[in-house]
Each structure stands twice: as structure tokens, then as C-alpha cells.
Amino acid sequence: MERAKETGIIKVAGAQKSQRIIQSLVESTLINLISISIALILVVIFLPLYNSTTGKELSFELINITSILPYFLLVLFGIIVAGIYPALLLSSYAPVKALKGKIQTSSQGLNIRKGLIITQFSATIILLIGTIVVTK
């Protein structure tokens, strides 16, 4: 609801749909770059601890392009998914309804949200089971 009100204010101020989409993509880009940076820093910090705990000798290098490309594609995918969909959805709201807080979600939007939550939950379970299987 807060994002809808923000979009309503931006629309009333005269922003066009393309400007709202660009703003959303920039926000998404920053969030994804910060997240991947934090993740990479945590990997570098905790990899020695993981190696000593498991008795394995894993290494982490970002020197060659083949090891950087998957991270780049992951960030790009995150930017597109997290930036385009909300921007298109929010820019379709009428500014007056958004500012009054009278936006009604459709059943289709609710189903998409539920589907995303189920997908995330399923992916988490699969990754946890995979981790347990690999470590044993």
C-alpha cells in the first residue's frame, strides 16, 4: 500500500510511466548489487570456517569470467524480476485511488502472490534437503 501511495504522489507530480519504471529498476539494481556484495563478503569470511568444519578444501575465486558470469546473470535476473513487475503493476493504478488507499487487489494478483510464496518455500525445502544429503 505504501508503494502505491508513493506511485500516486509521483504520478500527481507529473512523472511518466517510463520514469516510474526506470526508478523501480534503479532501486532494484541497488538492492540486488548490495545483496550480492554482502553474500560474496560472507562467503569469503565464512569459507575457511566451513572448510575446517567439513574437512573439505573449497576455494572461491572471482578472477576468471566464467566464475563471474553466473553471479552477473543472477543479479540481472533479480533486477528484472524485482523491478519490472512492481513498476508495471504500480504504474497501472489510478493516482487518486492510490492516495486514498482504495486499491483493491484482484484474485489473479492474489494467486500470483500465493504462487510466488509457495515457489520460494518449495525452493527453500529443496535446498535444505539437498544440503543435508550432500553433507552426509
Secondary structure as GFF3:
##gff-version 3
##sequence-region A 1 136
A	DSSP	alpha_helix	2	12	.	.	.	ID=ss1
A	DSSP	alpha_helix	17	54	.	.	.	ID=ss2
A	DSSP	alpha_helix	65	91	.	.	.	ID=ss3
A	DSSP	alpha_helix	95	100	.	.	.	ID=ss4
A	DSSP	alpha_helix	107	135	.	.	.	ID=ss5
###
